[in-house]
Amino acid sequence: MKVSELDIPRSLASVLEGMGYRELYPPQERAFKAGVLKGKSLLLATPTASGKTLVAMVTAAKRIVEEGIKVVYLTPLRALANEKFQEFKALESLGEGFKVMISTGDYDSSGSELSKGSLIILTNERFDSLLRHGIDWIDEVKLFVADEVHLVGDPERGATLEMILSKIRWMFDDSQLLALSATVSNYEEIAKWLGAEPIVSDWRPVRLIKGIYSYNSIHYEDGRVKKLEPTGRGPPVDLAVDSLKDGGQTLIFAETRKRAVSISLKASEVVPRFLEDWEREKLNELSEEVMNSWEETELGRILSRVVRCGVAFHHAGLPSVHRRLVEDAFRSGLIKVLSATPTLAAGVNLPARRVVINSVMRYDSSYGGRVPISTLEYTQMIGRAGRPKYDEFGEAILVAGRMRKEELRRYYLNGEVEPLRSSLGTLGRLRTHLLATVASFPGIDEKELFELFSKTLMYMQYPSSRIRFRVGRAMRYLLNHDLILERKGRFVATEFGKRVSTLYIDPVTGVLFREAIERAERGRHQMGILHLICVSPDFQPKFGLRRKDLDEAREFISEFSEEFLIPPSEYLDEFRSVLTLFAWIEEWGEGAIMDRLGVEPGDLHRAVESADWLLYSFGELAKLFKKPWMVEQANEMRARIKYGVKPELLPLVGLKGVGRVRARALYDAGFKGIEELRKASLERLSSIPKIGYATARSIKEQLKPSRRSSRP
């Protein structure tokens, strides 16, 4: 079936054809024939790259053009949201009234500016925060698209996805829901929960061939055996080199970040022999870009070195600019071998001719040891095998290691994907989502609460008595800590509870902050605030204290003992997080933080982002409880965290183009504040190391008095 045969406006068909869409894949044709263009809710469960996004794009565009509705597109990750935003922007050529917008952060924003959008792309958490703020444009949304719905079973983020989908069904039951997912074994149950018709297929645009690598040979599922020549660098490199001989790229999933880096170093020793001269030139340029695009660290030096050889690694410890450079180079075919941690499987779309899974074992903190990955995670990873429009087939090879081939074949190659199970039932998640629900309404009774919870996947999968018991316990916590109260049989959120909900923090974090604020006496508490946010449940990622950090932690406690708002924990577990943020605001370089505290740039960035949000939240609660001096201290600490500077640089880092390094250079040259800069000549500023003419000119432009402020 052709795109031109669909019942869509001609203008939309032209735009789609201009984007390269002409022939429909079989799952797409089934979805359109099932009535998705006529408002039918569907669960579309098909493999990666089978065209689910096009179904959403066509359905959204048709309904926006013909009916003037709004569409919300939900994704689990910011990277995916940005990817979809770039893809959907082409639809704006359909007319002036068609506007694609995106919002992925700022959880304490009402999102009123998004009312101008036709197709609004949001992360699940951002949509959840908008519901808590009571957005007024939500009633105009008649189509909700939920991407990666199989992540409803994710232990960390699945509960939020489950609740927003349940609220969509409860609050907007006349709207259309299009749920997109990878393979779902219990698809009938999931479709019933969503009130949708299941469209399930294992069709892929590129044929997938699975195999197991053992003793220098690939044992394919069809019985073929291929002997490989060992490189002496280990199985994943053997498999990558074998694919390179046929001009194919390889994506290697490693079990840890350290292993991903190690594999890339080994691969860099053999991949250069397969490079063309023009590729070497481009890779040299890319290597320089890696070095110049971020502060120099040991991790960055290693990446720059392997990139020069046509190899790269990718994990959450890398700064985002390095991850983007690697992703773009792999997509273009310049990087031949990429070793990555499994988080990439749920992130951006990076297909390869051959996907190698180096090990099925992963460390599980709840278990306290290494356990095999799920069949679902295996299926997600092998979904990257085969590049549509480039490859006739893709290969997914599992390295046997110490496990027997028969066992791997039975559990992974031929195994059934585990059914999706609700992850909403823990007390912590129930507390959070119950508070959000109560705070979103002027009042809600017990019957209405259970009406909402009857729409959850949890309600379908667990006995109602068990759910009522857990909901009751969570509600008692909220009542006992004055987050909600009961009036004439209806639950309402207190002012404190509403603010905790709209700040998008865990109720436990809110209670912890309130108790610290109420208990605090006048005085300096900045380091105590820093310690407090690191202790809170919301601070991520947490860096456990190592034995070699113990003396430094004790020294910190001794130096700032009078500033603490709560006593340190018995084992000082939170103190590598505290020391990391302290090093950052003391202007340590990222290389020094990595070398001395073992915190990689990507993790540091996420810790800074998390701290910024929690410091803002702490300040907002201090306002609520009328402690202005605590607000001031939180605001100063937040500014220091944002820029990574000592207090004296705060007047300077607010200038555009002046970061922590240039601010320090200006300060050391005698420019302590704005007035000194305003009086300085352009030539004097230009002569300061790390400033230069362009930055100096920008500073002077920014400090020119505005016409409004000048007197006639």
LOPA-991882 format. One record per residue (C-alpha): x, y, z; residue in three letters. Coordinates in pm, whole numbers, plus 50000, padded with zeros to 5 digits. Layout:
N
XYZala...
***
This chain:
712
500005000050000met501255034849911lys501155066150130val499255083549849ser496405058249890glu495725068450249leu492685089450337asp494735120250423ile494955155950287pro496975159049967arg499255184650135ser500165159150402leu500835132050142ala503205156049962ser505095164050282val505455127050365leu506675118650016glu509175147150046gly510455130450364met510985098050169gly507815079350276tyr506105062849980arg505445025950049glu503905014450376leu505344985950580tyr502914957250660pro502414967551030pro501705003250921gln499134991350668glu497444970250937arg497275000051173ala495675022450911phe493194995550808lys492274990751175ala490955026451182gly493665046751353val492945076051116leu489305075251230lys490065079051599gly490545042551696lys492855036751995ser495615011851918leu498484993652086leu501054990051809leu503594964351930ala506224957851663thr510044955651652pro512414985351638thr512515003151298ala509224987551182ser507645021651125gly505615029051438lys506555066051435thr505095071151086leu501695058351202val501755084051483ala502975111751251met500265105850988val497485102151246thr498535133351437ala498955154851125ala495625144250971lys493655151651287arg495405184951345ile494845196750985val491255184550956glu489935189251310glu492185215951462gly492895194751772ile496045193251980lys498225162152002val500565152352287val503465129152204tyr505055112852511leu508565097952528thr510535083552822pro513815101752752leu514935136952660arg517145123552383ala514165106252224leu512015137352265ala514635158252083asn514905131851809glu511125132251753lys511035170251761phe513575172551479gln511655146251281glu508225162151326phe509355197951252lys508925190150882ala505155189050940leu505105226551004glu505165231550627ser501495220850635leu500535256250731gly501005285350969glu498645270551223gly500695238651254phe503315242851527lys505505215951680val506735223452034met508825204752290ile509255206352667ser511435182352865thr512425200253188gly511525228453428asp509055208253634tyr507825239153823asp506555256353508ser502845257653424ser503535251553054gly501115279152945ser503395287752651glu502735253152509leu499145263352435ser500445277052104lys501515242151992gly499575218151773ser501825188051831leu503465189752172ile506345166052251ile506925159152620leu508825135052839thr506585114253064asn507785133053372glu507165167053212arg503605157253122phe503075144753476asp504265178353610ser501915196953372leu498955176753500leu499915186953855arg499895223553750his496415220053599gly497195231453244ile494175247553080asp494905236852721trp494785199752804ile491075197352710asp492015205452348glu494145173952328val492225146452151lys495125123652062leu497775110952303phe500725091552160val502765071952414ala506115059352283asp508065030152433glu505065018052637val506884985852728his508855007252975leu505775006753199val507484976753360gly510704996153429asp511434996053805pro512555032453806glu510335051253562arg507485027353488gly505215039753767ala505035075053625thr504185061753279leu501525038953426glu499905067253620met499785092353335ile498285066453100leu495735057453369ser494895094253420lys494495099053043ile491965070753040arg490195083953352trp490185121253277met490045121752896phe488075090652809asp486825105952482asp490375110352350ser492305086852121gln495315068252259leu498045054552034leu500505033452232ala503775023752060leu505884995552193ser508494969552120ala507564933152164thr504954927552438val504164891652530ser501024900052734asn499754923852465tyr496094914152515glu496284924052883glu498114956752805ile495674965252524ala492714958752755lys494254981253021trp494685009052764leu491265004352606gly492974998552272ala492984973051992glu496314954151970pro498224954151641ile501064929551697val503704918751447ser507254905451443asp507854919851094trp511104939051049arg512264959450747pro515644941950773val515894904450830arg517334895951171leu519794867251205ile520634856351560lys523624836551677gly525954827451963ile529724832151958tyr531684804352127ser535244791652081tyr536034813751780asn532864803851593ser529444819351536ile526694793651579his523674807551394tyr520114798451490glu519604781751150asp522434757051220gly525194774051021arg528604777651184val531124804251084lys534734801451201lys536454834751277leu540114843651283glu541004855151640pro542434890151674thr543894883652018gly541744912052156arg538744892252272gly535434879752125pro533684913552076pro536624926851873val536824894051674asp533174898451579leu533584935351494ala536554928851267val534684900851091asp531824924851015ser534244951750898leu535624928350634lys532204930350466asp531904967950518gly529554965450817gly529504986051136gln529304969551475thr527554980451791leu528874962552101ile526834962652420phe529164960252719ala528044952353071glu529754982353241thr531175016253146arg534685004153226lys534204974252997arg532874996552717ala536035017852733val538264987052751ser536664971252442ile537045003552246ser540755005452332leu541294969752213lys539294975751894ala541315007251820ser544404985551775glu542984966851474val540244988251314val542585014051149pro543714988650889arg540174989650744phe540045027650703leu540315047350380glu542655077350364asp539755102250352trp538235085650656glu541495089550848arg541465126850771glu537875130750888lys538545110451201leu541575131951286asn539315162451264glu536705145451481leu539365136051734ser540415172551762glu536775182951799glu536355158652088val539355174252264met538295210252200asn534575207052273ser534875200152647trp537235204752937glu540165180852909glu539735148953114thr541325114753104glu538075100452970leu538015126752695gly541635119352603arg540835082252569ile537775089752354leu539795113152134ser542465086352091arg540095058151992val537995080851767val541125087351561arg541095049951490cys537435047951381gly536255034951721val534245050752003ala532515043052330phe529225056952458his527885057752814his526215081153061ala529545092053210gly530425111352893leu529385147752862pro526415152452629ser528495170352365val530775139852334his527805116152316arg526305136852032arg529595137351840leu529865099551871val526235093851770glu526505115951461asp529785099851353ala528355064951393phe525215073851196arg527355087750914ser529425055750903gly532655072851008leu532845053851338ile533055016851251lys532875001251598val530945015451892leu530964999652238ser528155011452463ala526345003752784thr522794989452753pro521165023252825thr521765031352457leu519245004152364ala516435024852514ala517765057652385gly518615072552047val518275052851726asn521715039551627leu521335008451409pro524334987351300ala524894958051066arg525984936651358arg525024939651724val527204921251975val526114914852333ile529324908852523asn527664893852831ser524154887252961val525254892653321met524634925953496arg525204937853851tyr521934941654043asp522194961854365ser518914948054500ser520244912754455tyr523774921454567gly525464904154275gly525424896953903arg522224883653746val521224875753385pro519414902953190ile515764898153098ser514694885152759thr512984918952707leu516284937352752glu517964913052512tyr515184919452258thr515644957052294gln519364954752226met519144932051924ile516504955251779gly519414977751672arg520714951251429ala520294960151063gly520154994650904arg516995000350700pro517765011850342lys521405000750383tyr521434964150491asp519604933650363glu520034917250702phe521204924851053gly523064901551287glu522664898851663ala525454878451820ile525544868552185leu528974860552333val528674828152529ala531384834152786gly531034808253061arg527394800552987met526424770652775arg525184776752422lys522104755452481glu521084776052781glu521544809152597leu519694796152294arg516734784452501arg516414815552717tyr517354843352473tyr517344832852107leu514174812052142asn512824825452470gly509534843352531glu509694879752636val508594883852997glu505104898553048pro504974934953152leu504204939253520arg503124970453706ser505834987653911ser503435011854080leu502824991954398gly505745002954617thr504855026654901leu507225053754779gly505665055454434arg502125053354571leu502835082354810arg504115103854526thr501275096854284his498535098154547leu499705132654655leu499855144054291ala496295131554237thr494845147754549val496695180454480ala495325181854124ser491715184454242phe489835208054478pro488735176954663gly488515139654599ile486865112054799asp487965076154854glu485545062654593lys486945085954325glu490505076754419leu489805039954372phe487975047654049glu491245062253921leu493275033054053phe490875008953886ser492265022453559lys495845012253645thr497704981553527leu498374974053893met494624969953951tyr494444944253669met497384924153795gln497064924154175tyr494254916554422pro492164947154508ser492544939854881ser496324942654850arg496014975354659ile493604989954915arg495994980755197phe498974997455029arg497015028154922val495755031055280gly499305030455419arg500475056655169ala497485079055249met498205076455622arg501745089055560tyr500405119055367leu497825126455640leu500275121955929asn502805145655772his500265172655686asp500615169055311leu496885162855281ile493905165155514leu490385151255525glu487335173855523arg483835159255533lys484915127055366gly486985144155095arg490765146155075phe492395179454995val496045189054974ala497445213655224thr499345243855094glu502535224855178phe501305193454998gly500345212954686lys503765229554673arg505585196254716val503505181854432ser504055210854189thr507775211554272leu507805175254151tyr509675161754451ile509105130554658asp506865137054961pro509675123055179val512025149355036thr509435176255105gly509005165155467val512795163255514leu513195198855381phe510315212555590arg511675197855913glu515155211855842ala513745246355758ile511545247756068glu514345235956296arg517065258856155ala518155288856357glu519585320356202arg523135315656084gly525125302755794arg523865269055668his525015266955306gln527045235155345met524245220855556gly521835227255268ile524295210555031leu524425180155259his520635179755296leu519905177854922ile522405149254882cys520615129755156val517185134654996ser515615105654799pro515415127354486asp519145134254451phe520585114254162gln522995099254084pro524205090554430lys527935084054473phe528645059554755gly531525068154984leu534735048954919arg537205040055192arg539755064355048lys537235093055076asp536675087755448leu539315111955579asp538145139455344glu534525133855451ala535465136455820arg537455168055749glu534415183355574phe532175174555869ile534655189656115ser535065221755916glu531345228055858phe529825210956162ser527945242356271glu526245245655931glu524585211255926phe520785210455929leu520565173056002ile523255149856143pro525315129755891pro524265093555848ser526125067456056glu528115053855761tyr528525087555581leu527125071355264asp526085104655113glu529475121255144phe531035113754806arg528035131954659ser528615160954900val532345161854826leu531685161054451thr529355191154460leu531705209054700phe534635203254464ala532535216854177trp531665249554357ile535295252654470glu536175254154098glu537875220754062trp538215210553699gly536215181053574glu539445161853524gly540395166853888ala536935156254005ile537155124853794met540705116553903asp540265123354275arg536615114554334leu535985090054051gly532975109253917val532775110953537glu531675142753352pro528245129653251gly527465119153608asp528745152453738leu526425170753497his523415150653615arg524365156353980ala524605193953917val521245193653736glu519645173854020ser521155197054283ala519905227854096asp516325214654100trp516485204654468leu518035237854576leu515255256054393tyr512685233954566ser514305239654906phe514215277254848gly510555276154747glu509635257155065leu511695281755270ala509565309355115lys506425290355208leu507555287755570phe508675324155575lys512395319555627lys513795346255389pro517355342055514trp517205305055422met515895314755078val518895337555026glu521355310355120gln519635284754898ala519665309454606asn523355316854650glu524205279954668met522045273554360arg523945300354164ala527275285454271arg526115250654169ile524835263153834lys528155278953738tyr530585258753952gly532225288754119val533275303854449lys531075332454579pro533305360554454glu532725350954089leu528915352654101leu528725388853974pro530805379153669leu529465345253556val526025359653483gly527425376653173leu526765358552847lys529835340052722gly531615342553057val531775308453224gly533675297253529arg537105297453357val536795332153201arg535235346453518ala538245334553718arg540605349753459ala538805383453486leu538795382453866tyr542475373853888asp543215402753651ala541595426653900gly538025428453769phe535965420454078lys532595432353955gly530485448053682ile531585484253741glu535265476053687glu534375458453361leu532225487653248arg535125511953298lys537745489453133ala538845495152774ser538205469252507leu541965465752455glu542585458952824arg539905432052841leu541125416052517ser544605411952659ser543465390252949ile544275352952898pro541235332252791lys539185363452707ile540195375552362gly538685402352141tyr535325385852062ala534475378852428thr535715413052540ala533535429952280arg530525409152389ser531095419452752ile531265456252661lys528105453552450glu526225437652738gln527315465052979leu526225494352764lys523525514552943pro520095507952791ser518125536652637arg515375532252894arg517745538353181ser519425568653019ser518035603053114arg516825627852848pro
***
